[in-house]
Amino acid sequence: MELLLSLFIASFVGSVIWIVQSSIRPITQKFFSQTWHYYTSLIPVFFLLGGTEIMVRVISFFRSALSSNSVTMNSESIVNQIAHVPLVEHTTTGNSPFMGRLIDFLLQIGNIYALVVISLVIWIAGIIVFLAVNAKNYWAFKRFILEKSQVANIDINSVKVLISPNAMTPMVIGFLNPVIVMPDTPLGKKEMAMILSHELIHLKRRDLLVKFIFLLANSIHWFNPLVYSLSKQTNIYCELSCDEKVVQEMDVESRRFYGETLLSMLEYGVMRKNVIGVNSLCHSKEDMKRRLGNLMSVKKTKKSMVMLSLVASIALVGSGGLAANYASAAASTTPKYLQEGGRNITLEMSDGTTISWDKEGNIIPTPPRQAPREMTTDEIVERVRMHMEKGLSVPEGYVTDLKSKGETDVLAALFDGLTKIDLFTQDGVATFNVADLLKP
């Protein structure tokens, strides 16, 4: 259950960050570069792949450090402050009533151990299927592209360039030994130079490694549709940022020529699904329209915008940390009862009821409560006598019980010789006149 909760919390936090990024995109597109959008898309991936737990621990560390360094207040100031603090009802579910009710509901499900195991099996099966499908598509596509390829007569020391009749668009393919693949179409020297510049930027930035990281996030969170949207948008930003890097120092005429080169590649290309391990130059017509529009608006980023973008990045990470801390605190009351060799566990719920489980996770029926046995007169007398012999205050309830039983004479014999006696009441110890206590 801890593993599943951590998984869902990470998925929740990553989704929150992505929703925030998407909602502010109309503003950030006006001020920040496409490269900023590309690399900040890794922030939700960070939270999806363990960053949630890291941020929770970091926040917890700073809280403990601040509390240990704080100055101890004197008792008078503490009392004065407490006097002005309104009482709040304490619940076992922290600051989230919804999360508390959800956990209470889950805990009351019979045989929850079996449900947890089934959920884990489904999750692991989903990971295996996701990775298997993507691996199959990648190897099939790579085999198809390289099947009739030939080494191009292009002098680039850092990477091999291939020409393939099966390639409909320029691309970088391969995780371990990436190569540039060019379609078997006539291209001028200037067009070839621009295309190779684009693909070399992919290699220099290790964009295929970024794709692999997104593949891991997608496989682990295959059940979250927002993760698929995140991966798709990141692929678009990858191409936009590459275009931005290529045309940054170009004049208007050169940018227009680069755009025409992209269009010419689109004419040769076909609409293919995105394949893991491949960076293709061309995407859909909608994405291409967006790329062409972005080419003419690329400007050199000012230092002020660089600082502002850095602040925005830190704010995104901070918001993710707060979301992670909130979600973790809300779920921190989940019981750890599914431990190997565990014993029977009883948990008090937020509504005051109790539920018990055996070590297999099955709910143990709660036996009906029996009414307390009423003590006899002799038992009450014996207890009153024991309190008096030990010098303890006599519980007021004993005196009340004897009077209700009509045993005033027995009470008088117990208090014989006494004019006053201390009784333990709900408000504390109080002194009573014996004569008043013996009145009917």
Phi, psi and omega in degrees: 000323177299318180297315180295318179297317177299321179297312183291325177295315178298319179295321179295313182294314178301321179293320179299315180298317181294322177295319178298314180299318180292323182289330181263003182301319178304332179275313184294331179296334181281335188243325188257157182285164176291332176296321176298315180297324181294310185283331177288345174292347175282346180296309176298328178294323176303316179288330178289331186251040174108349180295334179300311180295322179298314181295322178298318180291322179296314179298318179297321180296314181293325177296315180294324179293319180292321181292326181287334181266356182287152180280132180287126180278152178286163187296326182294317180293325178296315180299317180298321180289319180298327181296335182259002180267121179291146179288138177237146180288127180270128177239165182276002185248020173067222186264009185236095178301323180298313180297323179297315179295323179296314180296318177301318180296315182296322183290338181273357177287131180294145178051051183294336179300317180295321179295321178295317180297317179297318179297319179295319179296317179297318180297313180295320178297321177298320178298314182297315180296316181300311181294322181295317180296315181292322178295319179297314179298320182295311182293323178294317181292317180296318179297320180294317183290320186270358187302313183242027184280156177227152179290130182280152178274064181232129186270092173230115186288328190281338185207152178274139177247126180245152173244125184233131176291342179273348179275123180263357180203151175299146182200160168251130184227141177110130178278308187277314180236077185293145176227155174266129179245127180250144176289156180276070181227150180290127179228141175285168181298319182292318178298315180299319181296318180292319180295316179295325176299317179298312183291326178292329175296319175304315181293317182297321181276355182057049181294332177292329175293320176299318177300321180294321177297318177295326176299317178297315179298318179297320182291320181287323182250044182299339182277351185259111182295334180293333179292325177293320177297320178299315180296319180296313180295325180294323176300321178293315180296329177300313180290320179298318181290327176294314176303318181299318180292321183293316189265002187302323182259007182274156172275179185298318183295319179293324178294320178296320179294321178297318177298320177295327177295318177299318179295322179294324177291327178295325179295324179279338188279169173234157182281105180250152173291152179294130181248130178297138179089010181225133170249106183262145183291325187245143176236210182289168180297323179295317179293322179295321177299319178296320181293318180295322177293327181285333183302317186280347183256002180293128177230159176290129185288129178285158180298324179297322179289327177297315179295319180295320178294326177294317178297318179297321179296316179296322179296321178296316178296318179297317178296323176295321177296320178294317178297319179296317181295319180296311182296320180293320179293323181293328183260005187287348182268004180296129184289148178257073185255352180266057180255142182298130180074017182290166179256180176297139184236136175240130183236132176272124182278173183293338180268007177095347179282161180239146177228140181239146177234152169271181186290347177269357180092007179274139180289132177267122180302136180277122181293147179296141180286137178263144178294141181298142181289136180281129182285149177280168180299318181298321180293320179293316180299316181298320181289322178296318181296320179297319178298317183291322180294326181271002178074023180263154177292137181278129177302134182299331181298327179295317180296317180297319181296317180295321179292322179292335178275358182077024183259049180294325179295321178295321179295321179295322179293324179294321183264017182300131180088356181253139175259332178223154179211145178270127178244144178269111183250181178295333181266004181116193181279130179225150181262131183236151171283133181298322181299321179292325181290331182276353177291143181294000000 
